[in-house]
Amino acid sequence: MRRTTLPKTWIFFFVIILVLIIASLLQPATKSQEIPAPSQTATDQMLPVSREANADGMLKNGDNAIYLTDQVSGQSKINIGYAVFAKPGFITVREDNQGMPGKIVGISTLLNGRVESPSVELTTSLQANQVYYAELVSDDGNGTFEESKDHPVNDKDKSVVLMSFLARRDAVSTAP
């Protein structure tokens, strides 16, 4: 009777592979395998800036800012959280025109300094799921809004000071 056995070289290779697998499992994680800290995750880096942080950034980049939340659709008045004017001016509410501020649908009274919770009457009701823009406009000195004479407020980088908002059925009203 003949006995078959594995050649000694096969057994040697099997042992070597087994040792390498065990050694790789026992090694601590290298720098590339470490789990990133929460501040380093791609998800956190892709999150949009909050509205509050956006308004704070406006103030860091100039003396003017505006803050508001999404508004309840169907309303003919919007409620601003706050607005900050370095010089007297107005808040205009504009419809969206392919991602840019379009037709004016509301104008505030003349405002100056930091104004808490101003509201702006609209010429039309907010349409559900539509984007609008609340924009700061400087007064030319006559105290009345004239689109041809009163121009958007710019920060020190020449960016218009505005904040977009969405008219939603489920938005929480911030009306006083």
Secondary structure, DSSP 4 states (H G I P E B T S, - for coil): -------HHHHHHHHHHHHHHHHHHHSPPPGGGSPPPGGGSHHHHHSPPPHHHHHHHHHHTSS-EEE---EETT-SEEE-SEEEEEEEEEEEEEEEETTEEEEEEEEPPPEEEEEES-EEEBSSPPPTTEEEEEEEEE--SSSS--TTT--B-B-TTS-B-EEEEEEETTPPP---
